[in-house]
Amino acid sequence: MFKHLLVPLDGSHLAEAVLPAAASLAGRLGARVTLLHVLEHGAPETVHGERHLARSEDAQAYLDGVARRLAGQGITAERVVDREQDDVVRTIAARAAAQGADLIVICTHGHGGLRDLLFGSVAQQVLSGGTIPVLLIQPAAAEQPPFACRRVLVPLDGTGASETALPVATAIGRAYGGELLLLHVVPTLMTMPGDRAAAAQLMPTAAAAMLDAEADRAARYLEALRGRVVTGGVSARALVERGEPVQALLAAAAEHHADLVVMATHARSGMAAVWTGSVAARFLPHHPAPVLLVRAPTGE
């Protein structure tokens, strides 16, 4: 599935939270690793409280040092220092395509606040600039158990777009001998969205029966997908939860101790994601474990 990992680093220890996951994936999948540093135009003197790598020779020396550490784990890494750029995020997406990478492993620095609301997470921005999947590692993940993927949670909504994540999750589950948790969330009367909520208030009994039927359909849908996954040699369970999608997804990830969430996204970010109710954009800031985002096909 993944044969070439691109790992962007800004020179900070915070960004290096991605390295254990990248090394683990490279070892399990037999993938190549390319370490990337993008020289930022007009960069500040420090990044996350550490000296910023503003010169090409400093960046090259830094990447060489990281590559030596990975070599100690049996991982060979190429090193690329990109020329000074104004838009680092788009440069990462372009460089990944140019290098032939099929997965970008990146750390979110968790700034939060208005800027992330307006411009979206780095992962969403990288995805919006290309089609290569992005594995997003939170800084806190550096203090968590080793990247293992024993339980891989896959949110599905019954559409082909959401199922884009399934082959990726299956490949990772197979590589790690892990279990896939296939999740579909059905709303309750209190969490029905938009026009459906208004109709439910007028006819609550009929709406409740409709939601029960929807849950039954979801169970059959997931069971069919589970059968496909198991036939492919990977263990899987089907989970139908009730409630608001983001809250139900967060609760399921915590309850089942998911090591990784693999989800499809249309890569909307910022206000566009807010207005369209993007589950990924609202889920990411509240989930501390790794998330792998797969770009859903356009037009779905």
Rosetta blueprint (number, residue, H / E / L):
1 M L
2 F L
3 K L
4 H E
5 L E
6 L E
7 V E
8 P E
9 L L
10 D L
11 G L
12 S L
13 H L
14 L L
15 A H
16 E H
17 A H
18 V H
19 L H
20 P H
21 A H
22 A H
23 A H
24 S H
25 L H
26 A H
27 G H
28 R H
29 L H
30 G L
31 A L
32 R E
33 V E
34 T E
35 L E
36 L E
37 H E
38 V E
39 L E
40 E E
41 H L
42 G L
43 A L
44 P L
45 E L
46 T E
47 V E
48 H L
49 G L
50 E E
51 R E
52 H L
53 L L
54 A L
55 R L
56 S H
57 E H
58 D H
59 A H
60 Q H
61 A H
62 Y H
63 L H
64 D H
65 G H
66 V H
67 A H
68 R H
69 R H
70 L H
71 A H
72 G L
73 Q L
74 G L
75 I L
76 T L
77 A E
78 E E
79 R E
80 V E
81 V E
82 D E
83 R E
84 E E
85 Q E
86 D L
87 D L
88 V H
89 V H
90 R H
91 T H
92 I H
93 A H
94 A H
95 R H
96 A H
97 A H
98 A H
99 Q H
100 G L
101 A L
102 D L
103 L E
104 I E
105 V E
106 I E
107 C E
108 T L
109 H L
110 G L
111 H L
112 G L
113 G H
114 L H
115 R H
116 D H
117 L H
118 L H
119 F H
120 G L
121 S L
122 V H
123 A H
124 Q H
125 Q H
126 V H
127 L H
128 S H
129 G L
130 G L
131 T L
132 I L
133 P L
134 V E
135 L E
136 L E
137 I E
138 Q L
139 P H
140 A H
141 A H
142 A H
143 E H
144 Q L
145 P L
146 P L
147 F L
148 A L
149 C L
150 R L
151 R E
152 V E
153 L E
154 V E
155 P E
156 L L
157 D L
158 G L
159 T L
160 G L
161 A L
162 S H
163 E H
164 T H
165 A H
166 L H
167 P H
168 V H
169 A H
170 T H
171 A H
172 I H
173 G H
174 R H
175 A H
176 Y H
177 G L
178 G L
179 E E
180 L E
181 L E
182 L E
183 L E
184 H E
185 V E
186 V E
187 P L
188 T L
189 L L
190 M L
191 T L
192 M L
193 P L
194 G H
195 D H
196 R H
197 A H
198 A H
199 A H
200 A H
201 Q H
202 L H
203 M L
204 P H
205 T H
206 A H
207 A H
208 A H
209 A H
210 M H
211 L H
212 D H
213 A H
214 E H
215 A H
216 D H
217 R H
218 A H
219 A H
220 R H
221 Y H
222 L H
223 E H
224 A H
225 L H
226 R H
227 G H
228 R H
229 V H
230 V H
231 T H
232 G L
233 G L
234 V L
235 S E
236 A E
237 R E
238 A E
239 L E
240 V E
241 E E
242 R E
243 G L
244 E L
245 P H
246 V H
247 Q H
248 A H
249 L H
250 L H
251 A H
252 A H
253 A H
254 A H
255 E H
256 H L
257 H L
258 A L
259 D L
260 L E
261 V E
262 V E
263 M E
264 A E
265 T E
266 H L
267 A L
268 R L
269 S L
270 G H
271 M H
272 A H
273 A H
274 V H
275 W H
276 T H
277 G L
278 S L
279 V H
280 A H
281 A H
282 R H
283 F H
284 L H
285 P H
286 H H
287 H L
288 P L
289 A L
290 P L
291 V E
292 L E
293 L E
294 V E
295 R E
296 A L
297 P L
298 T L
299 G L
300 E L
